[in-house]
Amino acid sequence: GGGGLRLRFWIWNDPVFTGGHWVPEMMEIAGGDYTMCEKGDRSIEWSKERVIEYDPDVIVSGPCGFDVDRAEADTKDFIRKNSWFAELRAVRNGRLYVADGNSYFARPGPRLVQGTGILAACLYGEKVAEELGERLCPSKGFRRLVI
């Protein structure tokens, strides 16, 4: 890892899949420590035990193909069905976010820059989001999930 906050980004809830392909590079640029897979690797399934062992500081759920509202609904449903998830450090500390995976993470293109801004805001807070501004960190693309 790079010594930053440990971030967990998933592109699917059940089963849990990591963000692969370009997502590790986005995490690095955003300043996070993302060791769930290597740059360029495909997204891979992670077991409950592996997620618990990883115990990230920040979690971003951006399911592939879903906007932020659908990401929130599916993530809440996942949490209802998986009580162990509430014990993770990120969830206990209020550092769980949902994001528009369809717009900012699932497809290669210029919007990945905005996705990187979203990750930086999730990692480092509102001040970073304000400094980046709407153009680089669109507020409609993510939100903190309170459970």
Backbone bond lengths (Angstrom), bond angles and torsions (degrees), N, CA, C in turn:
res aa  C-N    CA-C-N  psi(-1)  N-CA   C-N-CA  omega(-1)  CA-C   N-CA-C  phi
1 G - - - 1.443 - - 1.510 111.46 -
2 G 1.332 114.64 169.56 1.443 121.10 -176.75 1.512 114.74 -98.47
3 G 1.318 119.49 3.10 1.444 121.48 177.29 1.515 114.65 88.72
4 G 1.345 118.96 -3.10 1.456 121.74 176.76 1.520 110.87 -82.64
5 L 1.314 116.04 -171.79 1.456 120.50 175.41 1.522 109.07 -64.06
6 R 1.334 115.78 137.84 1.467 120.08 178.50 1.512 108.93 -75.25
7 L 1.301 115.49 120.57 1.452 121.62 -177.01 1.513 109.87 -111.34
8 R 1.316 114.75 142.21 1.450 120.87 172.52 1.508 107.19 -120.84
9 F 1.316 116.04 121.61 1.458 121.53 176.78 1.510 106.86 -118.88
10 W 1.327 116.24 128.34 1.455 117.29 176.23 1.513 110.43 -121.49
11 I 1.334 114.64 148.59 1.456 120.47 178.88 1.523 111.29 -105.39
12 W 1.325 116.14 -4.95 1.460 120.02 176.87 1.514 108.11 -155.48
13 N 1.334 116.06 144.89 1.457 121.34 -174.19 1.522 114.79 -89.52
14 D 1.310 117.64 -46.92 1.460 119.33 -170.34 1.514 109.80 -139.54
15 P 1.333 118.32 96.98 1.462 126.82 5.47 1.533 111.64 -76.27
16 V 1.319 115.07 161.39 1.461 121.99 -178.46 1.535 109.35 -73.52
17 F 1.321 115.64 124.38 1.470 121.76 176.20 1.520 109.81 -121.41
18 T 1.321 115.88 138.23 1.470 121.84 177.23 1.519 110.31 -74.57
19 G 1.311 115.60 162.33 1.456 120.98 169.90 1.521 108.25 -84.08
20 G 1.296 117.21 119.93 1.464 121.40 -179.18 1.513 111.14 -113.87
21 H 1.317 116.00 -152.51 1.459 124.73 179.45 1.533 110.87 55.73
22 W 1.326 119.02 -106.77 1.462 123.92 -177.62 1.523 112.78 -93.28
23 V 1.335 118.24 -10.64 1.471 121.32 -177.05 1.532 112.59 -59.68
24 P 1.339 121.20 -41.89 1.469 118.53 177.75 1.533 113.34 -58.24
25 E 1.318 117.74 -37.23 1.468 120.12 177.33 1.529 111.21 -68.56
26 M 1.323 117.06 -37.31 1.465 120.85 176.02 1.530 109.83 -60.53
27 M 1.333 116.12 -42.39 1.465 121.03 179.62 1.526 110.84 -62.75
28 E 1.320 115.69 -43.33 1.466 120.36 -179.81 1.534 110.76 -61.69
29 I 1.322 116.62 -45.92 1.465 121.17 179.36 1.528 110.48 -63.17
30 A 1.331 116.98 -38.14 1.467 121.91 -179.77 1.529 112.07 -71.85
31 G 1.333 117.25 -16.09 1.458 120.54 177.21 1.514 114.79 99.49
32 G 1.308 117.58 15.33 1.460 120.62 -179.93 1.514 112.84 -98.45
33 D 1.306 115.11 164.84 1.461 123.22 176.62 1.520 106.75 -103.19
34 Y 1.314 116.49 104.86 1.456 121.93 -174.60 1.517 108.98 -121.77
35 T 1.306 116.18 103.12 1.461 120.90 -177.49 1.530 111.26 -116.45
36 M 1.325 116.63 25.26 1.464 120.48 -178.92 1.523 111.81 -76.06
37 C 1.322 116.34 -25.49 1.463 121.73 173.87 1.522 107.71 -164.53
38 E 1.305 116.37 167.51 1.464 121.98 -178.38 1.526 110.69 -86.52
39 K 1.335 115.66 157.88 1.460 120.81 176.08 1.526 109.36 -54.21
40 G 1.317 115.46 133.27 1.459 120.89 177.30 1.512 115.05 84.79
41 D 1.334 118.38 -13.92 1.469 120.86 178.39 1.524 110.35 -68.64
42 R 1.310 115.50 154.61 1.456 120.61 173.63 1.523 109.77 -69.69
43 S 1.308 115.18 159.80 1.460 120.47 172.25 1.523 107.92 -65.24
44 I 1.336 116.22 139.67 1.457 119.94 -177.87 1.523 110.73 -129.47
45 E 1.329 114.55 154.05 1.461 120.54 178.14 1.525 109.73 -77.12
46 W 1.337 115.50 138.62 1.462 121.67 175.34 1.517 109.23 -118.04
47 S 1.316 116.79 137.12 1.463 121.72 177.46 1.526 110.23 -74.76
48 K 1.309 115.29 161.41 1.466 121.50 175.18 1.524 110.06 -54.96
49 E 1.308 117.33 -44.13 1.462 122.05 -178.40 1.528 111.56 -62.27
50 R 1.296 115.90 -40.07 1.467 119.85 -179.64 1.529 111.09 -68.25
51 V 1.332 117.48 -39.49 1.465 121.30 177.69 1.529 109.56 -64.35
52 I 1.328 117.06 -43.61 1.472 121.28 179.63 1.522 110.31 -62.31
53 E 1.317 117.55 -42.42 1.464 121.35 179.05 1.537 111.48 -65.17
54 Y 1.310 117.22 -39.07 1.471 122.27 179.59 1.530 110.68 -65.69
55 D 1.330 117.32 -38.32 1.471 125.88 175.33 1.534 112.54 38.77
56 P 1.324 117.31 71.28 1.470 120.83 -173.84 1.531 114.15 -70.46
57 D 1.329 114.68 159.53 1.468 122.03 174.79 1.524 111.28 -77.76
58 V 1.331 116.11 -32.87 1.460 123.07 -176.77 1.530 107.74 -137.44
59 I 1.340 116.51 139.10 1.461 121.28 175.63 1.523 108.39 -123.78
60 V 1.332 115.60 131.97 1.461 121.69 173.46 1.525 107.17 -122.21
61 S 1.320 115.91 122.27 1.455 122.06 176.51 1.520 108.26 -103.83
62 G 1.320 116.10 113.11 1.469 121.92 179.33 1.508 110.07 -131.13
63 P 1.336 117.12 69.13 1.470 119.52 -175.47 1.522 113.32 -55.93
64 C 1.302 114.09 135.73 1.456 123.22 -178.67 1.529 110.04 -57.13
65 G 1.329 116.12 127.01 1.455 121.04 176.17 1.521 114.82 87.69
66 F 1.340 118.51 -2.02 1.460 120.87 -175.88 1.521 111.74 -112.21
67 D 1.334 115.56 144.67 1.461 120.25 171.82 1.530 108.47 -80.62
68 V 1.327 116.99 179.94 1.461 121.23 -173.32 1.540 111.72 -66.34
69 D 1.327 118.38 -35.86 1.467 120.27 178.98 1.528 111.54 -65.60
70 R 1.322 116.03 -43.66 1.466 119.99 178.87 1.528 110.27 -68.49
71 A 1.335 117.20 -37.42 1.467 120.83 176.79 1.528 109.77 -60.25
72 E 1.321 116.57 -42.16 1.466 120.07 178.94 1.523 111.13 -64.51
73 A 1.322 117.83 -47.43 1.463 121.07 -179.51 1.530 111.13 -60.43
74 D 1.320 117.30 -45.29 1.464 120.39 -178.50 1.528 111.72 -69.27
75 T 1.317 117.08 -36.82 1.462 120.02 179.37 1.521 110.70 -67.91
76 K 1.325 117.40 -41.81 1.469 120.49 176.39 1.525 110.74 -62.05
77 D 1.325 117.02 -40.67 1.462 121.20 177.71 1.527 110.65 -62.97
78 F 1.334 116.58 -42.40 1.464 121.40 178.00 1.531 110.42 -60.00
79 I 1.327 116.52 -44.25 1.465 120.90 -178.87 1.529 110.81 -64.54
80 R 1.337 117.16 -40.87 1.476 120.54 177.63 1.531 111.52 -58.78
81 K 1.318 116.31 -36.86 1.469 121.75 -177.05 1.527 113.11 -86.28
82 N 1.341 117.96 -12.95 1.466 122.12 -173.88 1.528 109.88 -134.23
83 S 1.313 116.45 82.72 1.467 121.17 -174.21 1.529 112.72 -61.08
84 W 1.315 118.00 -27.22 1.472 121.35 179.25 1.524 112.33 -58.97
85 F 1.327 116.68 -27.50 1.460 121.12 -175.78 1.530 111.88 -62.57
86 A 1.326 116.77 -34.96 1.472 121.55 -179.19 1.523 112.34 -65.91
87 E 1.325 118.03 -15.26 1.469 122.07 -179.54 1.527 112.92 -86.84
88 L 1.327 117.75 -8.40 1.461 120.07 179.65 1.531 110.20 -67.89
89 R 1.313 116.50 144.93 1.470 123.14 -178.31 1.530 112.21 -50.87
90 A 1.324 117.72 -47.20 1.468 121.00 -177.45 1.526 111.45 -60.19
91 V 1.309 117.26 -42.11 1.462 121.61 -178.67 1.526 109.61 -69.40
92 R 1.328 117.24 -45.85 1.476 121.05 179.14 1.527 111.53 -59.67
93 N 1.341 117.05 -33.81 1.460 121.91 -177.05 1.534 113.81 -93.82
94 G 1.339 117.24 9.23 1.460 120.36 178.14 1.512 114.69 70.05
95 R 1.327 117.19 30.72 1.473 121.95 -177.02 1.536 111.54 -113.54
96 L 1.329 115.86 38.86 1.461 122.76 177.36 1.528 108.03 -104.68
97 Y 1.328 116.41 127.18 1.455 122.21 -178.65 1.525 109.93 -126.83
98 V 1.312 115.21 153.97 1.459 121.16 170.25 1.523 106.94 -118.12
99 A 1.327 115.49 148.24 1.465 120.40 -176.16 1.522 110.34 -139.47
100 D 1.308 115.18 159.00 1.454 123.00 176.14 1.525 107.89 -77.75
101 G 1.320 115.05 89.24 1.461 120.56 -178.22 1.517 112.67 -64.66
102 N 1.320 116.49 -34.09 1.449 121.11 -179.05 1.529 111.93 -62.96
103 S 1.326 116.84 -43.54 1.465 120.30 -174.81 1.522 114.42 -83.79
104 Y 1.349 117.57 -34.36 1.468 119.45 -166.92 1.528 115.95 -118.25
105 F 1.338 118.25 -2.89 1.467 118.76 -175.85 1.523 114.64 -138.26
106 A 1.327 118.55 -26.13 1.465 121.23 -168.37 1.519 114.89 -83.72
107 R 1.325 117.38 -21.58 1.468 119.71 -174.90 1.519 110.73 -125.46
108 P 1.329 117.20 138.06 1.469 118.45 175.73 1.523 109.61 -68.60
109 G 1.315 116.16 134.61 1.455 120.16 179.63 1.517 110.71 162.08
110 P 1.328 117.08 -177.00 1.467 120.85 -174.33 1.526 114.58 -63.59
111 R 1.330 118.92 -23.66 1.462 120.36 -179.31 1.535 112.37 -71.30
112 L 1.317 116.97 -11.22 1.470 119.14 174.55 1.528 110.26 -63.40
113 V 1.317 117.79 -27.36 1.472 120.95 176.31 1.528 108.85 -62.48
114 Q 1.329 116.80 -43.52 1.461 120.67 177.40 1.532 110.65 -66.49
115 G 1.319 117.08 -38.27 1.462 120.37 176.17 1.520 111.27 -60.35
116 T 1.315 116.62 -38.18 1.467 121.04 177.24 1.525 110.00 -65.29
117 G 1.325 117.37 -39.32 1.457 121.28 175.47 1.522 111.54 -62.94
118 I 1.318 116.80 -40.46 1.466 121.44 176.98 1.524 110.04 -61.18
119 L 1.319 117.19 -44.16 1.467 120.34 179.15 1.529 110.85 -62.02
120 A 1.331 116.71 -42.44 1.475 120.18 178.55 1.528 110.50 -61.00
121 A 1.326 117.02 -41.22 1.463 120.53 178.88 1.528 111.30 -65.79
122 C 1.326 117.22 -39.82 1.472 120.57 177.91 1.527 110.53 -65.19
123 L 1.308 116.45 -37.25 1.461 121.15 179.76 1.526 112.42 -72.60
124 Y 1.326 116.68 -44.70 1.461 120.11 -166.55 1.523 115.57 -119.68
125 G 1.332 118.17 2.50 1.446 120.59 167.33 1.518 118.15 98.62
126 E 1.324 112.92 -178.58 1.462 122.16 -174.13 1.523 113.36 -60.53
127 K 1.321 117.34 -36.23 1.466 120.23 -179.31 1.532 110.66 -59.99
128 V 1.325 116.48 -41.51 1.467 120.58 177.68 1.525 109.69 -65.42
129 A 1.332 116.78 -42.69 1.466 120.15 178.59 1.528 110.52 -59.44
130 E 1.329 116.31 -43.11 1.467 120.56 179.23 1.527 111.20 -65.04
131 E 1.320 117.38 -42.24 1.464 121.00 179.76 1.528 111.56 -65.05
132 L 1.327 116.77 -38.22 1.465 119.96 178.84 1.524 111.12 -71.86
133 G 1.319 117.14 -34.59 1.463 122.07 -179.99 1.517 112.52 79.31
134 E 1.314 114.49 169.41 1.472 121.58 -176.94 1.527 113.20 -60.28
135 R 1.307 117.10 -32.45 1.465 119.67 -176.86 1.532 112.24 -65.67
136 L 1.343 116.39 -37.82 1.470 120.25 -178.98 1.524 113.18 -101.06
137 C 1.325 116.97 -15.44 1.464 120.57 -177.90 1.534 108.76 -143.80
138 P 1.338 117.26 75.46 1.464 120.35 -175.10 1.531 112.43 -64.92
139 S 1.322 116.62 120.63 1.461 121.45 -176.33 1.522 112.14 -63.58
140 K 1.318 118.74 -25.01 1.464 121.45 178.60 1.535 111.69 -72.57
141 G 1.326 117.49 -11.09 1.450 121.16 -174.58 1.509 116.57 -90.75
142 F 1.344 117.14 -4.44 1.464 119.29 -178.96 1.523 109.77 -162.04
143 R 1.325 115.53 163.25 1.460 121.00 173.13 1.526 109.83 -160.17
144 R 1.321 114.36 155.74 1.458 119.88 174.46 1.526 107.17 -74.41
145 L 1.302 116.63 138.35 1.456 121.55 179.59 1.527 108.11 -104.22
146 V 1.303 115.98 120.03 1.463 121.28 178.54 1.525 107.15 -101.06
147 I 1.333 115.04 126.57 1.468 118.73 179.39 1.515 110.31 -119.19
